[in-house]
Amino acid sequence: SPITEVSTITDNDGVERVVVNGTVTNRSDDIYAFPDLNIVLYGADGTPISRQKFMPTATLLDAGQSVSFSHTLSGNMVGVKRVSVELIDVPGGTKK
């Protein structure tokens, strides 16, 4: 998984927010556009509660390059038991 850390912060309004940090690595020999990411929130029974699309600030990943990302999730996090990241539009059509 690209996720390295999931933490909780309290915003200026006193609302708890979940922050997802991670790294995406280009494991190919070519330069690729940085993929959009779907952050998927799962409930206790393993079904997805919601998906939040996240567009990273990086635009290109050179061969072998890694880029870190950090995204603060919006919405209610009650009932969320697991967080994962899906890469969208990755060359070859596979999600990691």
HELIX and SHEET records of a PDB file:
SHEET    1   A 3 ILE A   3  THR A  10  0                                        
SHEET    2   A 3 GLU A  16  THR A  25 -1                                        
SHEET    3   A 3 SER A  66  THR A  72 -1                                        
SHEET    1   B 2 TYR A  32  ALA A  33  0                                        
SHEET    2   B 2 LEU A  60  LEU A  61 -1                                        
SHEET    1   C 3 PRO A  48  PHE A  54  0                                        
SHEET    2   C 3 ASP A  36  TYR A  42 -1                                        
SHEET    3   C 3 ARG A  82  ILE A  88 -1                                        
END                                                                             
